[in-house]
Amino acid sequence: MPHTADLRVEVRAADFPSLCAASVEALFSLLTDRRKIRRSGRRSLDPGSGPPEERLLSILRQALLLFSLDRFLVRDAGAIMKSGRFLVTVRGEPVDDARHSAYREIKAVTAHALTVEEGPSGFTARFVLDV
């Protein structure tokens, strides 16, 4: 049962790799103003294997760890193919308290109610964040 400390997010994209990248951008849009983040660093996130829901959850959890452990903020994300698989690459920079204000704390990305659906116009993901 949802409570006031949850945010439900819906993201749409043309294909699954782009959906993962757009979901990372949505996550960081809820943390801070992404327009103030410089593109000075790059990181790669590996979705691993498994059903789409598991791969999206893995990407989102890795992205949140970038922020929680490394204090790295993501400005933008994209998907690249490598050896027949895709990686989500993110560009951003470490937190600069003088330029980056936090909108809210996100404690976790949950598996609860996480869905990935393919439709005629592309892919849609829905996921819940514990705030």
N, C-alpha and C positions, 0 to 999 in steps of 0.2 A: 504494500500500500504506500503510495507516494506521501511525502510529508514536505513541510516548508523548506527543508534543507536539501531538496533535490531540484535539479534543472533538467528538463527534457529538451533535447536538441534534435532537430531534423536537418539533414544535409542532402542535397541532390547534386548529381554529376552525370556526365555522359557515359563514363565507364567506371569499373571498380577501382583501378589504381587512382584515378582522379578523385573518386569519392573518398578514399583514404586521405589523400592530400587535403582536400577541402574540409574534412572533419578535423584535421589537425589545426587548420586555420581557424575554424569555428571555436575550437577549444581555447586557443590563445586570444581570440577576440573577446572571450568572456573573462579573461584574466587582466588584460590591459589594452590600451590604445595601440594597436599594431602599427599605425602610421608613424609612431614615434620610435619604432625599433629600426635600427640600422641593419643592413645586410652584410655585416662584416665577418660572420662565421658561417660555416656549413656543417651539417650533421646528416647522417643517413639513418633511417629507421627501417628495419627488416620485418615484414609482416609474418615471416615464417610460412608454414603450410597449414592446411586444414580448411574448414568451411569459412566462407566469407566473414561471418560474425566473429569467429575466433581471430582471424587475421586483423580485422578492424579493431577489435578490443586490444590486441597486442600492440598495434601502432599507436593507439590513443594512450595506452599505459606507458609506453616508451616515451612519448611526447611529454606526458605529465612528469615523468622522472627527469627529463632534461631540465624542466623548470625547478622541480623540488630539490634535486640533488646538485645540479650544475648551475642553477640560477640562470639558465639560458632561456631567452625569450625568442619566439618564432615570429618573424615578419611574414614570410610566405613559404609555401610548400609546393612541391611538384612530385610527379612520379616519373622514374626512369626505369627502363628495362636493362637488366644486367644478367647475362647467362640464362636467358629464357624466363627470368623472374623479374618482379618489379621491386624497387626500393622507393621509399618516400624520402626525398631529400628536402631538408629545411634550411632556410637561411635566416639568420638573426644575430643576436649578440647577448652577452651577459647583462643581467639587470644593472641598470644605472639608476640608483634611487633619486638622483637629481632630475632625470627625464622620464622615468617610468613610474606611474602611479598604479597601484593594484586596485582593480574593481572589486574583487572578492577572492576568497581562498577556495580552491577546488581541492577537496581531500582525496577524491578517487573517481575513476571511471568505473562504473559498475556493469556487470553482465546482465543485470536485471532489465528486462524489456528491450534489450539491444536487438535490433532487426536490421537486415539488409535485404532489400527487395529490388528485383529487376523488372522494369516495366517498359512500355513502348518508347518512352522518352529518356530512358537511362536508368540510373540506379538511385535509390533513396535509402539513407541510413537514419535510424532513430536510436538514440542512446541517452542514458541518464547519468548525470554527474552528481556526486555527493558533495555538497558545498557546506 
